Amino acid sequence: MNFKLKDIGPQLMTVLAVVLVFGFFTYNAQVNMESRGIDFGYGFLSQESSFDVQFSLIEYDGSHSYFRAYLVGLLNTILVSVIGIILATILGVIVGIARLSPNYLINKFAAFYVEFFRNIPLLLQIFFWYFAALRALPLPQDAEAMFGISFLTIKGLYVPAFIWQNFNVFFYSVVAAIIAIIIIRIHAKKLQETKGKQTPVLLISIGLIFILPLLSFLIGGVRLSFEVPVLKQLATTSFIYEGGVSLPPELIALALSLSLYTATFIAECVRAGIQGVGKGQKEAAASIGLTPNQVLKLVVMPQALRIIIPPTTNQYLNLTKNSSLAAAIAYPDLVLVFAGTALMQTGKAIEIVSITMFTYLSLSISISILMNWYNRKIAIQEK
Amino acid sequence: MFKYLKQLTSLVAMVAVLFTFTTETMAAKKSKTLKNTQKKGFVRCGVSQGLPGFSNADAAGNWTGVDVDVCRAVAAAVLGDANKVKFTPLSAKERFTALTSGEIDILSRNTTWTLSRDADIGLTFVGVNFYDGQGFMVRKSSGITSTSQFKNGISACTNIGTTTELNMRDFFNSRGISYEPVAFEKADEVVAAYDAGRCDTYTTDKSGLAAQRTKMKNPDEHIVLPETISKEPLGPVVRQGDSVWEDIVRWSLNTMIEAEEYGITSANADSMKTSDNPQIKRLVGAEGEMGAAFGLDNEWNLRIIKQVGNYGESYKRNIADTGILPDRGPNELWTKGGILYVPPSR
């Protein structure tokens, strides 16, 4: 009896202490909010928000609810995170491999990039890309056309919009191409395992992804036209482009600075991963007659990925959380729209901050789950 | 079994102490805020992050402005020294939380008095120290001279968390103009983005436009359009629930305005003690017991006038002489064609 209590006692007390501390904070918040005449509740979420947002992926204006404003902010956060993660990964992998290049210039340039960008605070970089780089951009009326159809101006990047006819035919052709590629890959793997025969899977895949959609144009009746942005005069010296798609400079600056910053860390993860694979592995692979490409693809990368993925997951999480610095440059993300404007207009600080915290937590956990799933997939399969 | 009794008792004791501590501070006292302020020796005042004329710090960290003077007046009244103020610069987003959470005791930060803020958030507005309205600033070169020339697609820079965002929507919606709102957290960034050409127009309270114009690279290139699209009565705010403190702040402001009405200035306040007018004598503490109701001495209002000056002096020093808004407009006394009108001190 006494022996058991010795085991459980400290743990019980810890739980009790945690419960008491949380209980105390909740009680304290309740009492203080009551004494200051602040009521608690989530009813405001269905009220009309009555403020507009600059940039939204879903239909939204001030006549929608606060909940809709929350979704607008959340989607904008996800958008900039996804763009940032993709760009950071591409850049990070390139720079990481470049750091191992025997070419002195490439090697040193990559090292300089990593050391420069990861040692400057992210907020400063965001300000630099937004305010310093933005000032250097031309006004809409002075902008030079890029390829004759796109315009990079101080008010944003204007690109042509696609106007599709029979878009569903095109879409199905892409889906069909992807399915065909997956089947061919499985088949090629079987062929390799049973007969030892190699199939040029990559070439076939590239061919399929181009040919099938192309066929949809030729015989499927798919037509694609462009709506090119056109300059419109608002006042004597005030212009804007109409038509096409406009990407706000806030989004561009934020995605750029997030990916340039995070790419430095990913580059180091990639370098560490590749260097972490034993030299003997490469030599052994080469000695059984694998080509350098096969060595990289079949021996080095599968082992390097196991080292690369876990720390890279952290970088993806950091990027997503860092996107909340958007508020500094008016990109309407979750923090600016919901924990900023909506909080101010409703005064529901505790409710909104807790929702925002919970949302970031959920986003991070989703990324973790996804990356852990991938990590398990590439981990050593114990047999 | 009783081995852990000692630890348990100390834990319970600790929690009990914490609870008694909160219930003790929770108990209603006659102006807890006044008591705390006098104990600390300074007034905790929330101001803007830099709005010339209203609350702005110079290179040495000295705050000036009409909003700052309200806090100084309260400090003169309750502590006897207008300099005993600790200023906390706050963004529009932070300001109410800072006040309701008890980080500051007065919010004097060009804040618009609206029903929902007064009723919902746990705040009490004590008065108006500046009658303002929202306007638009544009580049002179744009050729725009009136808001009626605004066209679809116009981009407007502004601050988040302000009534400005809501008025802007009402304004553009009622005229059927589609617009791009670009909302920043800090005023300095709004100015920088507008100045760079990111936006066609910059919208906020007209006093704010006039003040921020002085910060532009080339102020003469910008004009404030004549239209006013909203009512923006700006004034100091206190936490709900301390009515004595609320009264102190309200009557500190009222004293400044009424002193101007009766011609009492920082220079002549002492000599006014011998005035024949009982109203003037009450304002300089020479008649009646005007401080007793707040728990203050009788010369609290005299100190405000002597150390901070009357409203007219404050306006002239901070807003007129700095070239922000030389014309007082509605912020003139009711006796001189304005709408400044405060209840009598008696």
Contacts between the chains, C-beta under 8 A, distances in Angstrom:
chain1	res1	chain2	res2	distance
A	1	B	1	7.6
A	2	B	1	7.0
A	2	B	3	7.6
A	5	B	1	6.4
A	5	B	3	7.2
A	5	B	4	7.7
A	6	B	3	7.6
A	9	B	3	7.4
A	9	B	4	5.1
A	13	B	4	6.8
A	13	B	7	6.6
A	13	B	8	7.0
A	13	B	11	7.0
A	16	B	11	7.4
A	17	B	11	6.4
A	20	B	11	7.6
A	20	B	15	5.4
A	24	B	15	6.8
A	24	B	18	6.1
A	24	B	19	7.4
A	28	B	22	5.8
A	31	B	22	6.8
A	31	B	26	6.1
A	32	B	26	7.9
A	33	B	122	7.7
A	35	B	26	6.3
A	35	B	241	6.0
A	36	B	100	5.7
A	36	B	122	4.2
A	36	B	239	6.3
A	36	B	240	5.7
A	36	B	241	5.8
A	37	B	122	4.6
A	37	B	240	4.6
A	37	B	241	6.6
A	38	B	100	6.6
A	38	B	121	6.8
A	38	B	122	4.2
A	50	B	166	5.5
A	50	B	169	6.4
A	51	B	165	4.7
A	51	B	166	5.8
A	51	B	169	6.0
A	51	B	181	8.0
A	52	B	165	7.6
A	52	B	168	7.7
A	52	B	169	5.0
A	52	B	179	7.7
A	52	B	181	5.0
A	53	B	181	7.0
A	54	B	180	5.6
A	54	B	181	5.2
A	54	B	182	5.6
A	54	B	183	7.0
A	61	B	169	8.0
A	62	B	166	7.8
A	62	B	169	4.7
A	62	B	173	7.5
A	131	B	189	7.9
A	131	B	192	5.7
A	131	B	193	7.6
A	131	B	196	7.0
A	134	B	193	7.7
A	134	B	196	5.7
A	134	B	198	6.5
A	135	B	196	4.7
A	135	B	197	8.0
A	139	B	197	5.5
A	154	B	196	6.5
A	154	B	197	4.9
A	154	B	198	5.8
A	155	B	155	6.4
A	155	B	197	7.9
A	155	B	198	6.6
A	232	B	153	6.6
A	234	B	142	7.9
A	234	B	150	7.9
A	234	B	151	4.7
A	234	B	153	6.3
A	234	B	154	5.9
A	234	B	200	6.3
A	235	B	138	7.7
A	235	B	142	4.1
A	235	B	143	5.3
A	235	B	144	4.8
A	235	B	149	6.4
A	235	B	151	7.4
A	235	B	200	7.3
A	236	B	141	6.4
A	236	B	142	5.4
A	236	B	143	3.4
A	236	B	144	7.9
A	237	B	139	6.4
A	237	B	141	4.4
A	237	B	142	4.9
A	237	B	143	7.2
A	238	B	138	8.0
A	238	B	139	7.5
A	238	B	142	4.6
A	238	B	144	7.4
A	238	B	154	7.7
A	238	B	200	4.8
A	240	B	153	4.6
A	240	B	154	7.8
A	240	B	155	7.5
A	242	B	153	6.5
A	248	B	182	7.9
A	249	B	198	6.9
A	250	B	182	7.5
A	327	B	160	7.8
A	327	B	185	5.0
A	328	B	184	7.7
A	328	B	185	6.4
A	328	B	186	7.7
A	328	B	189	6.9
A	329	B	184	7.3
A	329	B	189	7.2
A	330	B	157	7.9
A	330	B	182	5.0
A	330	B	183	5.6
A	330	B	184	4.6
A	330	B	185	8.0
A	330	B	189	7.4
A	330	B	193	7.0
A	332	B	183	7.4
A	336	B	160	6.3
A	336	B	183	7.1
A	336	B	185	7.2
A	340	B	93	5.5
A	340	B	160	4.7
A	340	B	161	5.9
A	340	B	183	8.0
A	340	B	185	6.6
A	341	B	160	4.8
A	341	B	161	5.8
A	341	B	165	6.2
A	341	B	183	6.9
A	343	B	93	7.0
A	343	B	161	7.4
A	344	B	92	6.8
A	344	B	93	5.6
A	344	B	96	7.4
A	344	B	160	7.0
A	344	B	161	3.2
A	344	B	162	7.4
A	345	B	116	7.9
A	345	B	161	7.6
A	345	B	166	7.2
A	346	B	120	7.5
A	347	B	96	6.1
A	347	B	116	7.9
A	347	B	117	7.4
A	347	B	120	5.4
A	347	B	121	3.4
A	347	B	122	7.4
A	349	B	97	5.2
A	349	B	100	7.8
